[in-house]
Amino acid sequence: MNKIPQEKIKRASEGLRAIAHELRLSVLCHLIEGDKCVHELMEATGASQSNLSQHLTKMRMMGIVDNEKRGQQVFYHIADPAWGDLVHVLQHIYCPEMCAEQPL
C-alpha cells in the first residue's frame, strides 16, 4: 500500500476546514448554479455584507472561489471545478431530494 504524503493530507484537511463553515458551504451550494454577485449571495444566504465578504475573502485566499469585477459589481465563481464536484457529492449525501436528476 502506498503511503500518502503528509503534506497532501494536511492540504486536504485545510481545504475541508475552509468549506466546513455553514455560510461558506451555503455560498458554494449557490455558486455551483453559476456566477453570483455579492448582493445575490447576501439574499441567498441571509448573511450581512461584512460577514459574507470575510468568508469570501478566506475562500478566495484558499483558491476555492475567484472573483471578477463587472462594472460596479463583483461576481464570484468556484475557482476549480473539483470544488464544485465535491459540493455536488455533499448534496447527494445530505440533500438527495435536490439531486434526483443529477448523476454523480
N, C-alpha and C positions, 0 to 999 in steps of 0.2 A: 504494500500500500504506500502510495506517495505521500510524503509529509507536505502539508500546506504551509507555505512560508508565513511566518508570524506577522510580517508587515502586511500581507494580504488580509489576514484575519482582522488585524487592527483597523485597516482601512474600511473593511466591510462593516465592522462594528460601529465605527464613527458615522458611516453613511446611514445605517439603520437608526442610530440615535438621532441623526439630523431630521429624519422624517417621522420619528415616533411621536412627536408632539401633535395633539389633536388638530390645532389650527394649520400646521404645516401639511399634515396628511389631507385635511379638507381642501386646502389650496391645490394640492396635486391632483386630487379627485376631480376638481373643476378644470384644471389645466389639461387633463387628458382629452377633454372635449374640444380643446383648441385654445389659441391665444386669448388672454383676458387682460383688460386694463385694471388698474388698482381699484377703481370705483366698482367695476363688476365683481371683483373678488371681495370687496368690502360688503356688497349686497349679498353675495352668495354665502359668505361665512359669518356675517354679523359682527365682524371684527372692526375695531376702530382703525383709522388710517395709520396712526402711530404704531399700534401693536402689529398690524399687518406688515408695515414697512420693515419693522425689526426682523420679523420672521422671513420675509422675502430676501432681505439682505443676507441673513445667515445661510439660506438655501443657495443664494447666488454665489456666495463665497465658497460654498462646498461644491459648486459645479452642478447642482441639481436643477436649478432654473436659470434662465437667462432672460434679459430684457432688451427691448428695442423701443426707442423713442419715436413716436409717430405724431408729428405736430406737437400739441401741448400735452399729450398723454403718453404714459409709459405702459407698454404691453409686455406681459410675461408669458413665457412658454417653458415647457420642460426641455432642458438642455440636451439630454441624452435619451434617445428612445428607450433605452433599457430601464430607466426610472419609470417611464410610462408602463412598460411591461410589468414591472414589479407592482405598481399600483393596480393594474388590471388583475393580477393574481390575488392581491389582497381583497379586491372587490369580489372575486369569485369565492373566496373563503368566507368573508364576512357579510357580503351583500349579494348573495346569489340571485335573488329576485331581480336585481338591477342588471344582471348579466345574462339573462336567459338566452338572448340571441347571439351573444358574443362568445365565440370559441376561444379557448386559451391558445 
